[in-house]
Structures are given as structure tokens and as C-alpha cells.
């Protein structure tokens, strides 16, 4: 049987849910599918972490467009797209449409969106399916597909439960120099303005008064569009006198291990899609304190699998965390419930079949070679 070829086109290759999605597709999709990646742009401040992770699982990454003018990026895509059975375009990459319009035979196009703004961007007449990671994104895409809203579908981001091992807690704690009974609150993501890390730091300052023993780890590097925001956050931590309480760990490839060392996770974003880190926290059986923001409302049930707090309300965040610190039974109950949600909705063995069905619908299994 001929191997079917899947090409994923990224505008930028950073660290996030879509990049994790592609890695897990390559690892878990049927052997009759191959997965390649092409990346259109790069900036000097961007990390190579995802390039390394793709190489480790055998995903070829075409970086030919790096440094090319936009028109030559289109030229390159037009030269390569026709060789693939399905193309997945991420991050509202603007070069795929003009490249496809040049082709006499174009492969089916799947757009993948992690933000509502991405679903609303650009033309949709050549988009065979739009995949949103949460209902809000799917609905936004459907509004741009008049007469065929059913071509907008929802497939959530996934996690590989095998990556999450509670036995890694001791190693993470040793790295931080913290005893097992010290409460550790975590945050994981890019240091992006919409993720409201300043609210996390403000909550840390309040919690320092309520529960002085608590410590924090902030995992993630700067947003490459405005890397100076990382400096702003470090300066804020100093002004709040958090130097001994908050550690900035930067970009890390061992997020599941670090989550094992935490006692709770905080996520206070505004304008996200489906926060992939909430599924990762659930895989690690962590209780979460979160704001209501698109996909988080699908992932978390207040009081059952996490605690919701108002946006931009550090006192409420600190009070919720103090409650978790004081009540180990509540922590276990919320974390276990979120783990069950992940097992039912976001684990690879649940999500991969949804992708397989979509790809097979767009590109039926080819007959065996004679």
C-alpha cells in the first residue's frame, strides 16, 4: 500500500499546542501516513527546541523559506504542495492560498486554528475542512464557511499520557532544592501578554502573605514578537519582592517532569483558544486555578475538576490557592477529576482516531500497488 503524505505548514515554529499536536500525530498516526513540516519564517530570538523534538521523532522540517521574500516563499510552497495527499496549514499562514491557486491539481487543505482570530482570518474558499481546538474556534470558522458550516470541525489538542509519571516528582524537587512538603505552584507557557503572567506574579505576592511557605515555578520563554516582555516580568517580580519565591525556568523540553513536581497549576489568560497546558496538568493529576476563557470552560468544571477565578483578580487567585494548599484531599479530588477528563477527551488514543477519520475522509486509502 502506498504511503500517504501529510504536509504541515507553519508560519513560525515555536513551542505550543500545535507543534505538540504535529509531533504526536507523527508518533501515533497509522504507518501508512508520513508527516513532513515546512516553516515559512524565522526570527533570531526563536528557540530551536521544537526543531530538535521533531528531529527526534523523524519529522523532516523544510526551512528553505527562511530569509526569503514573501513572494519566493509562495514560489517554494507552490513547488512542493502538489506532492502531498493532504496539507494542514497552521497559524493562519498567509502563503498557502496563493501557492494553491497556482496548482492545476491541489491537495485537500485543512486549516488548523488555535485562536478565534486565526479562524476569522483570510479566505476560506479553498479550505476543505477547518479544525478548531475548541467550540469557540470551530464556531468562528463556521461563520466564514457560508453554506457549509459542517466543514468546520472541532478536534481538541491531545496529550500522550505515557509522558506523565508521578515518580518524576522527586527529581524535579531535587532540581529546585525543595522538600516534598513545600507547596509549589506552577505556570507553563510562553511569556505572552495575553497570558497575563503579571497577574500570576501579583497573585504570588498576595499568597506570600497568606501562605509564606509557598513557592512558584514559571516555565516558558519569551514571545519572539516582543521578547522585552520577559524583562518586564522579571522586573515586576523584583518589585514585588518575589526573588526567593518565584523561579523563571525558561523554555524546557521536560514539561511533564516539571509538572510532576508541582502541587497546582495557575492559568489566567485572556483570549486563548484551548490551553494545551490544562490538558497536560490534568495528565499530571494537578488541580488547576483558571480564568474562564474559551476552551478552558470546556476543559474544566468549576469545583469538580478545577477552580475558576475572575480575570485580573490576584486576591481571588491567592485565596483559591490557599484553599488548595490547606486541603490535600481537595487537591487530589480536583486533580483526579481533571485526569479523568483528559483520559476521556484529550488522550492520544481518543484524539488520533478523530484525525485519522478526517484524513481518510479527505484522502481515502489508496489501493495496493499492482
SEBATI-316118 format. One record per residue (C-alpha): residue in three letters; x, y, z. Coordinates in steps of 0.2 Angstrom, whole numbers, padded with zeros to 4 digits, always signed. Layout:
<rs>
ALAXYZ...
</rs>
This chain:
<rs>
UNK+0000+0000+0000UNK+0007+0017-0005UNK+0011+0028+0010UNK+0000+0044+0010UNK+0009+0060+0013UNK+0004+0074+0025UNK+0012+0091+0025UNK+0010+0103+0039UNK+0014+0121+0035UNK+0018+0133+0050UNK+0021+0151+0049UNK+0033+0151+0063UNK+0040+0136+0073UNK+0039+0140+0091UNK+0033+0130+0106UNK+0015+0127+0108UNK+0000+0116+0107UNK+0000+0115+0088UNK+0018+0109+0087UNK+0015+0096+0101UNK+0000+0090+0090UNK+0011+0088+0075UNK+0024+0078+0085UNK+0010+0067+0092UNK+0002+0064+0075UNK+0019+0058+0068UNK+0021+0047+0083UNK+0004+0039+0083UNK-0004+0040+0066UNK-0005+0025+0056UNK+0011+0019+0047UNK+0003+0022+0030UNK+0004+0041+0034UNK+0021+0051+0033UNK+0022+0068+0041UNK+0033+0082+0034UNK+0034+0100+0040UNK+0038+0116+0031UNK+0041+0133+0040UNK+0039+0149+0032UNK+0048+0162+0043UNK+0060+0163+0057UNK+0067+0177+0069UNK+0083+0177+0078UNK+0075+0176+0095UNK+0066+0160+0091UNK+0070+0144+0101UNK+0076+0128+0091UNK+0068+0117+0104UNK+0054+0111+0093UNK+0066+0108+0078UNK+0075+0097+0090UNK+0060+0087+0096UNK+0054+0085+0078UNK+0071+0078+0073UNK+0070+0066+0087UNK+0054+0058+0081UNK+0059+0058+0062UNK+0049+0073+0056UNK+0058+0082+0041UNK+0057+0101+0043UNK+0059+0111+0027UNK+0067+0128+0032UNK+0070+0133+0014UNK+0059+0148+0015UNK+0069+0155+0030UNK+0075+0173+0024UNK+0066+0173+0008UNK+0054+0187+0002UNK+0036+0183+0004UNK+0034+0180-0015UNK+0048+0167-0015UNK+0040+0158+0000UNK+0024+0157-0011UNK+0035+0150-0025UNK+0043+0137-0014UNK+0026+0131-0007UNK+0019+0130-0025UNK+0033+0119-0030UNK+0031+0107-0015UNK+0012+0106-0011UNK+0006+0096-0025UNK+0017+0081-0020UNK+0006+0079-0004UNK-0010+0070-0001UNK-0016+0082+0012UNK-0010+0099+0018UNK-0013+0106+0035UNK-0010+0125+0037UNK-0007+0132+0055UNK-0007+0149+0062UNK-0017+0157+0048UNK-0001+0156+0037UNK-0004+0168+0023UNK+0006+0159+0009UNK-0003+0143+0007UNK-0018+0150-0003UNK-0008+0160-0016UNK+0003+0144-0018UNK-0013+0133-0020UNK-0021+0144-0033UNK-0006+0141-0045UNK-0009+0122-0045UNK-0019+0113-0058UNK-0021+0099-0045UNK-0022+0104-0027UNK-0022+0093-0012UNK-0036+0094+0001UNK-0032+0109+0013UNK-0036+0108+0031UNK-0034+0124+0041UNK-0030+0122+0060UNK-0034+0136+0072UNK-0029+0138+0090UNK-0036+0156+0091UNK-0053+0163+0086UNK-0043+0177+0077UNK-0035+0164+0066UNK-0052+0156+0062UNK-0058+0173+0056UNK-0043+0177+0046UNK-0040+0175+0027UNK-0051+0167+0013UNK-0059+0150+0015UNK-0065+0145-0002UNK-0050+0133-0004UNK-0052+0126+0014UNK-0059+0109+0013UNK-0060+0107+0032UNK-0057+0119+0046UNK-0051+0111+0063UNK-0053+0122+0079UNK-0046+0115+0095UNK-0062+0121+0105UNK-0080+0126+0101UNK-0077+0144+0100UNK-0064+0142+0086UNK-0075+0130+0077UNK-0090+0142+0078UNK-0079+0156+0072UNK-0073+0146+0057UNK-0091+0140+0053UNK-0096+0158+0052UNK-0083+0160+0037UNK-0090+0145+0028UNK-0107+0150+0022UNK-0117+0136+0015UNK-0105+0123+0023UNK-0103+0126+0041UNK-0101+0107+0044UNK-0084+0108+0036UNK-0079+0117+0052UNK-0075+0103+0065UNK-0068+0103+0082UNK-0053+0092+0087UNK-0045+0096+0103UNK-0027+0096+0107UNK-0020+0080+0114UNK-0008+0073+0126UNK+0002+0057+0127UNK-0002+0050+0145UNK+0013+0039+0144UNK+0024+0055+0146UNK+0017+0059+0163UNK+0025+0049+0178UNK+0022+0055+0196UNK+0038+0046+0200UNK+0047+0061+0192UNK+0042+0072+0207UNK+0057+0069+0217UNK+0069+0073+0203UNK+0060+0090+0200UNK+0060+0094+0218UNK+0079+0090+0219UNK+0082+0102+0205UNK+0073+0116+0214UNK+0081+0112+0231UNK+0064+0110+0239UNK+0057+0097+0251UNK+0042+0087+0246UNK+0031+0096+0258UNK+0034+0113+0251UNK+0019+0119+0242UNK+0024+0123+0223UNK+0013+0132+0211UNK+0017+0132+0193UNK+0013+0141+0177UNK+0018+0135+0160UNK+0018+0144+0143UNK+0025+0157+0133UNK+0029+0174+0141UNK+0015+0182+0131UNK+0005+0197+0136UNK-0012+0188+0133UNK-0007+0175+0146UNK-0007+0188+0159UNK+0009+0182+0169UNK+0009+0199+0178UNK-0007+0193+0186UNK+0001+0177+0191UNK+0015+0187+0199UNK+0003+0198+0208UNK-0006+0183+0215UNK+0011+0176+0221UNK+0014+0192+0231UNK-0003+0190+0239UNK+0000+0172+0243UNK+0016+0176+0251UNK+0006+0185+0264UNK-0007+0171+0266UNK+0004+0156+0265UNK+0023+0161+0266UNK+0029+0143+0263UNK+0023+0143+0245UNK+0035+0143+0230UNK+0032+0146+0212UNK+0040+0140+0195UNK+0037+0149+0179UNK+0041+0138+0164UNK+0042+0146+0147UNK+0052+0158+0136UNK+0049+0175+0128UNK+0037+0178+0114UNK+0048+0182+0099UNK+0037+0196+0093UNK+0041+0206+0109UNK+0055+0197+0119UNK+0057+0213+0130UNK+0041+0207+0139UNK+0052+0194+0148UNK+0062+0208+0156UNK+0046+0217+0161UNK+0040+0202+0171UNK+0057+0199+0179UNK+0057+0217+0185UNK+0040+0215+0191UNK+0045+0200+0201UNK+0059+0210+0209UNK+0047+0225+0213UNK+0035+0213+0222UNK+0050+0205+0232UNK+0047+0188+0224UNK+0065+0184+0221UNK+0066+0170+0234UNK+0049+0163+0230UNK+0047+0163+0211UNK+0059+0154+0199UNK+0059+0158+0180UNK+0065+0142+0172UNK+0064+0147+0153UNK+0060+0135+0139UNK+0060+0117+0144UNK+0058+0101+0135UNK+0054+0091+0150UNK+0037+0099+0155UNK+0029+0083+0160UNK+0043+0080+0173UNK+0041+0098+0179UNK+0023+0096+0181UNK+0026+0081+0192UNK+0035+0092+0204UNK+0021+0104+0206UNK+0006+0104+0218UNK-0006+0115+0207UNK-0006+0125+0191UNK-0012+0143+0188UNK-0018+0149+0171UNK-0025+0166+0170UNK-0025+0170+0151UNK-0037+0181+0141UNK-0040+0177+0123UNK-0033+0160+0122UNK-0041+0145+0112UNK-0039+0129+0121UNK-0025+0130+0133UNK-0015+0114+0130UNK-0006+0116+0147UNK-0023+0112+0156UNK-0024+0095+0147UNK-0005+0092+0152UNK-0009+0097+0170UNK-0024+0085+0170UNK-0012+0071+0164UNK-0001+0075+0179UNK-0016+0075+0190UNK-0014+0093+0196UNK-0028+0104+0202UNK-0029+0120+0192UNK-0034+0138+0196UNK-0040+0146+0179UNK-0050+0160+0171UNK-0065+0157+0160UNK-0058+0159+0143UNK-0064+0150+0128UNK-0058+0132+0129UNK-0054+0132+0147UNK-0073+0132+0150UNK-0074+0116+0141UNK-0059+0108+0149UNK-0063+0112+0167UNK-0079+0111+0178UNK-0078+0123+0192UNK-0077+0114+0209UNK-0076+0097+0201UNK-0060+0097+0191UNK-0053+0114+0195UNK-0057+0131+0202UNK-0062+0146+0191UNK-0057+0164+0197UNK-0062+0181+0190UNK-0050+0189+0177UNK-0037+0201+0184UNK-0041+0197+0202UNK-0025+0191+0210UNK-0033+0191+0228UNK-0046+0178+0222UNK-0032+0168+0214UNK-0022+0168+0230UNK-0037+0163+0240UNK-0041+0149+0229UNK-0023+0143+0230UNK-0023+0145+0249UNK-0038+0134+0249UNK-0029+0120+0239UNK-0013+0121+0250UNK-0023+0119+0266UNK-0034+0104+0259UNK-0024+0090+0251UNK-0040+0080+0249UNK-0047+0093+0238UNK-0031+0094+0228UNK-0032+0075+0225UNK-0050+0076+0221UNK-0049+0090+0208UNK-0033+0083+0200UNK-0040+0066+0198UNK-0056+0073+0190UNK-0046+0083+0178UNK-0036+0067+0174UNK-0052+0058+0170UNK-0057+0072+0158UNK-0041+0071+0149UNK-0042+0052+0148UNK-0060+0054+0141UNK-0057+0068+0129UNK-0039+0073+0126UNK-0028+0057+0127UNK-0019+0052+0111UNK-0030+0036+0109UNK-0045+0047+0109UNK-0040+0061+0098UNK-0029+0052+0085UNK-0044+0042+0078UNK-0053+0059+0075UNK-0038+0065+0065UNK-0037+0048+0056UNK-0056+0049+0051UNK-0053+0067+0044UNK-0038+0062+0034UNK-0046+0046+0027UNK-0062+0056+0023UNK-0051+0069+0013UNK-0040+0056+0006UNK-0047+0038+0005UNK-0035+0024+0007UNK-0026+0021-0009UNK-0027+0004-0017UNK-0012-0008-0016UNK+0001-0007-0029UNK-0001-0020-0043
</rs>
